[in-house]
Amino acid sequence: MKKILLLIMICSMFTIYNKVFALPNPWIECGNDISCGANKAGFNFPLRVEKYSVRAMDDMIEITFPLDSKRIVKVRKSQVYNGQADENGIKDISGDYNNYPVNKIIKINNGINFDVRGKKNKFYVVNFAAETGYYSISCNKGLTINDIKYLYKLLEEAEAPRHIMDETNNYTIEQLKDLRKVDEIVEPVYTQDCFPRTLQKKGVTKECFERANLGQDDFCSASEVKMIKEYYKKGQNKDPLNNGSGEFCAN
């Protein structure tokens, strides 16, 4: 009986200690609302994937989504990181502290150095650095080099500068002065259009939406432009009070 009481007292002491001294969780859960993550992290990261979930902390966004029917991928981005970089300028922001037998640098045909960790030909953690920030890709069931190439392309598209070639319309975005131009028919631009909630949830910012409608197309990323174009092409702007799908526009 004394042993049981002692055990209960010890457990109670640990519970009190954890409540008083435990560090607060820096992450906030954002569901599928990328704008929520952008507000917390301090930057936008409009990664175009399906069935994703977002969480964020100061200066970091993490997006989790299925790579296929069996594998889940976690992608992180940070713009400022205080940790030590290796000789290639790469910083590990993955949060994975496991030791793997393979730990090396690989270079894919885009010239980017990727710091990979894994076993044999499967990589569980990938880190790399770019002009737009530091990135990590994690998958507990492993990635191939082709997987890394595919995921890098998704990241590249999300972060692409506005002056690159718009593959959908086959002309440079710099030539696009009205996002409502479809089949050479230019509709009038109404800058008072409300900011659609569906675009907000996909990571398009209100300032990007407003500037794009004014033809100031050097502000958004290429992926944001595509999402706005798709929004107008589907005719979702018929009612100035909602986004065409029954959801009221964002504030």
C-alpha positions in Angstrom: 0.0 0.0 0.0 2.8 2.4 0.9 4.5 1.6 -2.5 1.3 2.4 -4.3 0.9 5.7 -2.5 4.6 6.6 -3.1 4.1 5.8 -6.8 1.0 8.1 -6.9 2.9 10.9 -5.3 5.8 10.6 -7.7 3.4 10.6 -10.7 1.7 13.7 -9.3 5.0 15.5 -8.9 5.9 14.7 -12.5 2.6 16.0 -13.7 3.0 19.3 -11.7 6.6 19.6 -13.0 5.5 19.2 -16.6 2.8 21.8 -16.3 5.0 24.3 -14.6 8.3 23.8 -16.4 7.4 22.3 -19.8 8.2 24.5 -22.8 5.2 25.8 -24.8 4.6 24.2 -28.2 5.9 26.7 -30.8 3.8 25.2 -33.6 0.3 26.2 -34.5 -2.0 23.8 -36.5 -3.5 25.4 -39.5 -5.4 22.5 -41.2 -5.5 23.2 -44.9 -5.2 27.0 -44.6 -1.8 28.0 -46.0 -2.5 31.7 -45.2 -2.7 30.8 -41.5 0.8 29.3 -41.8 2.1 32.3 -43.8 0.8 34.7 -41.1 2.6 32.7 -38.4 5.9 32.1 -40.3 6.1 35.6 -41.7 6.3 34.5 -45.4 4.2 32.8 -48.0 4.7 29.2 -49.3 2.0 28.4 -51.8 2.9 24.8 -52.5 0.4 23.3 -54.9 -0.4 19.8 -53.6 -3.6 17.9 -52.7 -4.9 16.7 -49.3 -2.3 18.7 -47.4 -2.1 19.9 -43.8 -0.2 22.9 -42.6 1.4 23.9 -39.4 3.8 26.8 -38.6 6.0 28.5 -36.1 7.9 31.8 -36.2 10.0 31.6 -39.5 9.0 28.1 -40.5 6.2 26.5 -42.4 5.6 22.7 -42.6 3.3 21.1 -45.2 2.4 17.4 -45.0 0.8 15.7 -48.0 0.7 12.2 -49.6 3.3 11.5 -52.3 1.4 8.4 -53.3 -1.0 5.8 -51.8 1.7 4.5 -49.4 4.0 7.5 -48.6 3.5 10.7 -46.7 5.9 13.6 -47.3 6.7 16.5 -44.9 8.2 19.6 -46.5 9.6 22.5 -44.4 10.7 26.0 -45.3 12.6 28.6 -43.3 14.0 31.9 -44.4 16.3 32.6 -41.5 17.9 29.8 -39.5 20.4 30.3 -36.7 22.0 26.9 -36.8 25.4 26.1 -38.3 25.5 25.6 -42.1 27.8 23.0 -43.7 30.4 23.8 -46.3 27.6 23.9 -49.0 25.6 26.4 -47.1 22.9 23.8 -46.2 21.2 23.9 -42.8 19.3 20.9 -41.4 15.7 22.1 -40.5 14.1 18.7 -40.8 13.8 18.0 -37.1 14.9 14.4 -37.7 17.8 13.5 -35.4 18.1 9.9 -36.4 21.4 8.5 -37.5 21.4 6.9 -41.0 24.2 4.9 -42.6 24.1 7.0 -45.7 24.9 10.7 -45.2 26.1 12.5 -48.3 25.7 15.3 -50.8 24.1 14.6 -54.2 23.8 17.0 -57.1 20.9 16.7 -59.5 21.0 18.1 -63.0 19.7 21.5 -61.8 23.0 22.1 -60.1 21.6 22.2 -56.6 23.4 20.4 -53.8 21.1 18.1 -51.7 22.2 16.8 -48.3 20.6 13.4 -48.1 20.4 10.8 -45.3 19.1 7.3 -45.6 19.9 3.7 -46.3 21.3 2.4 -49.6 19.2 4.0 -52.3 16.4 5.2 -50.1 16.6 8.7 -48.6 14.6 9.6 -45.5 15.8 13.2 -45.0 16.7 15.8 -47.7 18.0 19.3 -47.0 19.0 22.0 -49.4 19.4 25.8 -49.6 18.2 28.2 -52.3 17.9 32.0 -52.7 14.4 31.8 -51.4 15.3 30.0 -48.1 16.2 26.7 -46.5 14.2 23.6 -47.2 13.8 20.0 -45.9 11.9 17.0 -47.3 11.2 14.0 -45.0 9.6 10.7 -45.7 9.7 7.8 -43.2 9.3 5.2 -46.0 12.1 6.6 -48.2 12.5 8.6 -51.4 14.4 7.8 -54.6 16.4 10.3 -56.6 13.5 10.6 -59.0 11.2 11.4 -56.1 13.6 14.2 -55.0 13.6 15.6 -58.5 9.8 15.6 -58.6 9.5 17.3 -55.2 12.1 19.9 -56.0 10.1 20.8 -59.1 7.0 21.4 -57.0 9.0 23.6 -54.7 10.6 25.4 -57.6 7.1 26.1 -59.1 5.8 27.5 -55.8 8.8 29.8 -55.5 9.3 30.7 -59.1 9.8 34.4 -59.9 7.0 36.1 -61.8 9.1 36.7 -65.0 9.5 33.0 -65.9 7.6 31.4 -68.8 4.0 30.7 -68.0 3.7 27.1 -69.3 -0.1 27.2 -69.2 -0.5 30.1 -71.6 2.8 29.8 -73.5 3.9 33.3 -73.0 5.9 35.2 -70.4 4.0 36.4 -67.4 5.6 39.9 -68.0 3.4 40.1 -71.1 0.3 39.4 -69.0 -1.3 42.6 -68.0 -4.8 41.3 -67.2 -5.4 38.0 -65.5 -8.9 37.8 -66.9 -7.6 37.6 -70.5 -9.0 34.4 -71.9 -9.0 33.6 -75.6 -8.1 37.2 -76.5 -11.3 38.5 -74.8 -10.5 41.0 -72.1 -13.0 41.5 -69.4 -13.1 44.7 -67.4 -11.1 44.8 -64.2 -12.9 45.6 -61.0 -10.5 46.3 -58.2 -13.3 46.3 -55.7 -13.8 42.5 -56.1 -13.5 40.9 -52.8 -10.7 38.5 -52.0 -12.0 34.9 -52.5 -11.7 32.6 -49.5 -10.8 29.6 -51.7 -7.7 31.5 -53.0 -6.8 32.6 -49.5 -6.9 28.9 -48.3 -4.6 27.9 -51.2 -2.0 30.5 -50.1 -2.7 33.5 -52.4 -2.4 36.7 -50.4 -4.9 39.5 -50.6 -2.2 42.0 -51.7 -1.2 39.6 -54.5 -4.9 39.3 -55.6 -5.4 43.1 -55.6 -2.2 43.9 -57.4 -2.7 41.1 -60.0 -6.1 42.7 -60.9 -4.3 46.0 -61.5 -1.8 44.3 -63.8 1.1 44.5 -61.3 2.2 41.0 -62.0 5.7 41.2 -60.5 4.4 40.7 -56.9 3.0 37.1 -56.9 4.7 33.8 -57.5 4.0 31.9 -60.7 1.8 29.4 -58.8 -0.3 32.2 -57.3 -0.8 33.6 -60.9 -2.0 30.2 -62.1 -4.5 29.9 -59.2 -5.9 33.3 -59.8 -6.2 32.6 -63.6 -8.0 29.3 -62.9 -10.4 31.2 -60.5 -11.4 33.7 -63.2 -11.5 31.1 -66.0 -14.0 29.0 -64.0 -16.2 32.1 -63.7 -16.1 32.1 -59.9 -16.4 35.8 -59.7 -20.0 36.2 -60.8 -21.2 37.4 -57.4 -19.2 40.2 -55.7 -20.2 38.8 -52.3 -19.0 35.3 -52.7 -16.5 33.2 -54.7 -18.9 31.2 -56.8 -18.9 28.1 -54.7 -21.1 29.4 -51.9 -18.3 30.5 -49.6 -18.1 34.2 -48.7 -14.9 36.0 -49.6 -12.2 36.5 -47.0 -11.8 39.7 -45.2 
